[in-house]
Amino acid sequence: MENINTSDDIALSLSNIHFSYHSPLGEIKALENITFSLKKGEFLAIVGPSGCGKSTLLNIISGLLEPEIGKIAVFGTNSKTSSDASVIGYMLQHDHLFEWRTIYENVTLGLEIRHEFSEENKERVLQLLDNYGLSSFIHKRPSELSGGMKQRAALIRTLALNPQILLLDEPFSALDYQTRLMVSSDIGKIIRQSNKTAILVTHNLSEAISMADRVLVFSKRPSTIRKEFPIKLTITDDSLLAYRNAPEFQSYFNEIWEVLIHES
């Protein structure tokens, strides 16, 4: 087995991760020999065919699933699974806001469950709501917000616990195209401004290239890392929408697409 990377600048390391689903009908291999490291403050995107195990990997990193083989190190701590939930925040495809709670009650739910509803944490949440345009909606119900606003509320709920690593599982997939562009740009800025380490799973190549420092392309199931693309866009405008006009953008898109079509 490859040695796991636990150097000081590494937030997350995975070494030789294997996972299969088992049922009375047999075994379905999902992941084989997934090995990579993520630096502190780095934004990683993962793309690949549908059903190749991208979300399964996020479930393993979050501790919801345990790999059959392999090791995970979170900030240098070796384990078979990343068990400290306070270190990792997980944002899912849908906002999962509760209609019977106000927006403020929704975004503070994690603090309430963990008995960390201190004045300091309350103030931080109020500041996040103010920073991202939701301070005037704290007493509203989720049905009174637009899709983009609900996704921002879901991110604030994730950030409220101050996790050091963010896992984003296609968080914009339920939005229409225009809203998706705006919200992905907003959330990308929020993550970078807070200097969080993040992993984004997406089927949208433009999203992956414009948001990430590095893109991993997964093969079809059982999934392996097919290829890695470090992303460097030479554009001065610090905007995800502007990044799509960078001279390198189309070249990255074409190269990643070429890899993906052979995995379909």
Buried (B, 14 or more C-beta within 10 A) or exposed (E): EEEBBBEEEBBBBBBBBBBBEEEEEEEBBBBBBBBBBBBBBBBBBBBBBEEBBBBBBBBBBBBEBBBBBBBBBBBEEEEBBBBEBEBBBBBBBBBEBEEEBBBBBBBBBBBEEEEBEEEEBBEBBBEBBEBBEBBEBBEBBBEEBEBBBBBBBBBBBBBBBBBBBBBBBBBBBBBEEEBBBBBBBBBBBBBBEBEBBBBBBBBBBBBBBBBBBBBBBBBBBBBBBBBEBEBEBEBEEEEBEBBBEBEBBEEBBEBBEEBBEEBE
